[in-house]
Amino acid sequence: MLTKKQLELFDFIQKYTADNGVAPSFDEMKDYMGLKSKSSIHRLISALERKEVVHRLPRQARAIELGLSQQAIDIANDVVQIPMYGKIAAGLPIEAVADEHETVSVPANMTGAGEHYALLVEGDSMINAGILNGDTVIIKRAHQANDGDIVVALIDGMDVTLKKFYRRHNSIALEPANPAYETRIFTDDRIEIQGILVGLMRTY
């Protein structure tokens, strides 16, 4: 993730290079950023190098090139890549198929610490929670949940569903957010929590 000044300088380098075919000089970067000394630009460039979004070429004038890796582009745009684990039912449970090779870009502030993955919602049982058919939900991997959390629950070791979680004595209730569907009750040994909903993305 880039700071505000790092992103501002990166955007300037990117635009200047696209318009002129060469990178800006340190003096041009200093003037653009409104800084008094080139040492401040050196510090910003060094930070961009550590984050692999630019590279300095030794012993060359205007010797800055943009990082071309997907990771560099993601850092500059403040996004991260997380795996897409197929479809999940927001209605009747269906099997979720993980595809380790497919990823999705999500805003960095939607994830934070921990391991995350994405699922494509099928069904309408969570519409009153604002989760619609075709939405992409962002899930933080977890094995425990609190009452009211929206969870990815594995049922009987083979079916996965997205529901609100509630513990009832020695049982677990998976509650929809649509009155057309019934709350389903399971014994503890039939349910494994696989993650908690932390975000949602929608394409119009």
C-alpha positions as CSV (number, residue, x, y, z in Angstrom):
1,M,0.0,0.0,0.0
2,L,1.4,3.4,-0.9
3,T,1.2,6.5,1.2
4,K,-0.5,9.6,-0.2
5,K,2.8,11.2,-1.3
6,Q,4.2,8.0,-2.7
7,L,1.0,7.5,-4.8
8,E,1.1,11.1,-5.9
9,L,4.7,10.8,-7.1
10,F,4.1,7.4,-8.7
11,D,1.1,8.8,-10.7
12,F,3.3,11.7,-11.8
13,I,6.1,9.4,-13.0
14,Q,3.6,7.2,-14.8
15,K,1.8,10.1,-16.6
16,Y,5.1,11.9,-17.4
17,T,6.6,8.7,-18.8
18,A,3.6,8.0,-20.9
19,D,3.5,11.6,-22.3
20,N,7.2,12.0,-22.9
21,G,8.7,8.6,-23.4
22,V,11.2,9.1,-20.6
23,A,10.9,9.4,-16.8
24,P,11.0,12.9,-15.2
25,S,14.2,14.2,-13.7
26,F,14.6,14.6,-10.0
27,D,14.3,18.3,-10.4
28,E,11.0,18.0,-12.2
29,M,9.7,15.6,-9.6
30,K,10.8,18.0,-6.8
31,D,9.1,20.9,-8.5
32,Y,5.9,18.9,-9.1
33,M,5.7,17.7,-5.5
34,G,6.5,21.2,-4.1
35,L,9.5,20.0,-2.2
36,K,12.6,22.1,-1.4
37,S,15.3,19.5,-1.8
38,K,16.0,16.5,-4.0
39,S,16.8,14.5,-0.9
40,S,13.0,14.2,-0.2
41,I,12.5,12.8,-3.7
42,H,15.3,10.3,-3.2
43,R,13.5,9.1,0.0
44,L,10.2,8.8,-1.9
45,I,11.9,7.0,-4.8
46,S,13.6,4.6,-2.4
47,A,10.3,3.8,-0.8
48,L,8.7,3.1,-4.2
49,E,11.7,0.8,-5.0
50,R,11.2,-1.2,-1.8
51,K,7.5,-1.7,-2.8
52,E,8.7,-2.7,-6.3
53,V,6.6,-0.2,-8.2
54,V,9.6,1.6,-9.7
55,H,13.2,0.6,-10.5
56,R,16.3,2.9,-10.7
57,L,18.8,2.1,-13.4
58,P,22.4,2.7,-12.4
59,R,24.5,5.4,-14.1
60,Q,21.7,6.6,-16.4
61,A,20.0,10.0,-16.7
62,R,16.3,10.0,-15.9
63,A,17.0,6.4,-14.8
64,I,13.6,5.4,-13.5
65,E,11.3,2.7,-14.9
66,L,8.0,1.6,-13.7
67,G,7.5,-1.8,-12.1
68,L,5.5,-4.0,-14.5
69,S,4.5,-6.8,-12.2
70,Q,0.9,-7.4,-11.2
71,Q,2.0,-7.0,-7.6
72,A,3.4,-3.6,-8.4
73,I,0.2,-2.5,-10.2
74,D,-1.9,-3.7,-7.3
75,I,0.2,-1.9,-4.7
76,A,0.0,1.3,-6.6
77,N,-3.8,1.0,-7.0
78,D,-4.2,-0.1,-3.3
79,V,-5.7,-3.5,-4.1
80,V,-4.7,-7.0,-3.3
81,Q,-5.3,-10.3,-5.1
82,I,-7.2,-13.1,-3.2
83,P,-8.2,-16.5,-4.5
84,M,-11.7,-17.1,-6.0
85,Y,-13.1,-20.3,-4.6
86,G,-16.1,-20.7,-6.9
87,K,-19.7,-20.4,-6.1
88,I,-21.5,-20.6,-2.8
89,A,-25.3,-20.9,-2.3
90,A,-27.2,-18.3,-0.5
91,G,-30.2,-20.6,-0.8
92,L,-30.0,-24.4,-0.7
93,P,-26.4,-25.6,0.0
94,I,-24.3,-26.5,-2.9
95,E,-20.7,-27.8,-3.2
96,A,-18.1,-25.0,-3.4
97,V,-15.3,-25.7,-5.8
98,A,-12.0,-24.0,-5.2
99,D,-9.9,-22.9,-8.2
100,E,-6.4,-22.1,-7.0
101,H,-5.6,-20.5,-10.3
102,E,-8.3,-17.9,-10.3
103,T,-8.0,-14.7,-8.3
104,V,-9.9,-11.5,-7.8
105,S,-8.7,-7.9,-7.1
106,V,-10.2,-6.4,-4.0
107,P,-9.6,-3.1,-2.1
108,A,-6.8,-3.5,0.4
109,N,-8.9,-2.0,3.2
110,M,-11.5,-4.8,2.7
111,T,-9.1,-7.5,3.9
112,G,-6.6,-6.5,6.6
113,A,-4.8,-9.2,8.6
114,G,-5.5,-12.9,8.1
115,E,-6.2,-15.1,5.1
116,H,-9.0,-14.2,2.7
117,Y,-10.8,-15.6,-0.3
118,A,-13.7,-14.7,-2.5
119,L,-16.9,-16.6,-3.4
120,L,-19.6,-15.9,-6.0
121,V,-23.1,-15.9,-4.5
122,E,-25.8,-18.0,-6.1
123,G,-29.3,-17.7,-4.7
124,D,-31.5,-15.1,-2.9
125,S,-31.8,-16.3,0.8
126,M,-29.5,-13.4,2.0
127,I,-31.2,-10.5,0.2
128,N,-32.4,-8.8,3.4
129,A,-28.7,-8.7,4.4
130,G,-27.9,-6.9,1.2
131,I,-26.4,-9.9,-0.4
132,L,-27.7,-10.6,-3.9
133,N,-27.4,-13.3,-6.5
134,G,-24.2,-12.7,-8.5
135,D,-22.4,-10.7,-5.8
136,T,-18.8,-11.5,-4.9
137,V,-18.4,-11.9,-1.1
138,I,-15.0,-11.5,0.6
139,I,-14.4,-14.1,3.3
140,K,-11.9,-14.1,6.1
141,R,-10.8,-17.7,6.9
142,A,-11.9,-18.6,10.4
143,H,-13.1,-21.6,12.3
144,Q,-15.1,-19.9,15.0
145,A,-17.9,-17.3,14.8
146,N,-20.0,-15.1,17.1
147,D,-23.8,-15.0,17.1
148,G,-25.1,-12.9,14.2
149,D,-22.0,-13.3,12.0
150,I,-22.6,-14.2,8.4
151,V,-20.5,-17.3,7.9
152,V,-19.4,-19.8,5.3
153,A,-20.5,-23.1,6.8
154,L,-19.6,-26.6,5.7
155,I,-22.4,-29.0,6.3
156,D,-21.8,-32.7,6.7
157,G,-18.3,-32.3,5.2
158,M,-19.5,-31.7,1.6
159,D,-22.0,-28.8,1.2
160,V,-21.3,-25.1,1.7
161,T,-23.7,-22.3,2.4
162,L,-23.7,-18.6,3.4
163,K,-25.9,-17.9,6.4
164,K,-26.2,-16.0,9.7
165,F,-24.7,-18.1,12.6
166,Y,-26.3,-18.6,15.9
167,R,-25.5,-21.1,18.7
168,R,-28.5,-22.6,20.4
169,H,-27.4,-24.7,23.4
170,N,-25.7,-27.7,21.8
171,S,-26.9,-26.9,18.3
172,I,-26.1,-24.5,15.6
173,A,-28.7,-22.5,13.7
174,L,-28.0,-21.3,10.1
175,E,-30.4,-18.4,9.5
176,P,-31.3,-16.9,6.1
177,A,-32.1,-13.3,5.6
178,N,-35.2,-13.9,3.5
179,P,-38.5,-15.0,5.0
180,A,-39.1,-17.4,2.1
181,Y,-36.4,-19.7,3.6
182,E,-36.4,-21.5,6.9
183,T,-33.7,-21.5,9.6
184,R,-32.0,-24.8,9.7
185,I,-30.7,-26.4,12.9
186,F,-27.7,-28.8,13.1
187,T,-25.8,-30.5,15.8
188,D,-22.3,-29.3,16.4
189,D,-20.6,-32.2,14.7
190,R,-22.3,-31.5,11.4
191,I,-21.1,-28.0,11.0
192,E,-17.6,-26.6,10.3
193,I,-17.1,-22.8,10.1
194,Q,-14.8,-22.0,7.2
195,G,-14.9,-18.2,7.2
196,I,-16.7,-15.0,8.1
197,L,-18.0,-12.4,5.7
198,V,-16.0,-9.2,5.8
199,G,-16.9,-7.5,2.5
200,L,-18.9,-7.6,-0.7
201,M,-18.4,-6.4,-4.3
202,R,-21.1,-6.0,-6.9
203,T,-20.9,-5.4,-10.7
204,Y,-23.7,-3.3,-12.2
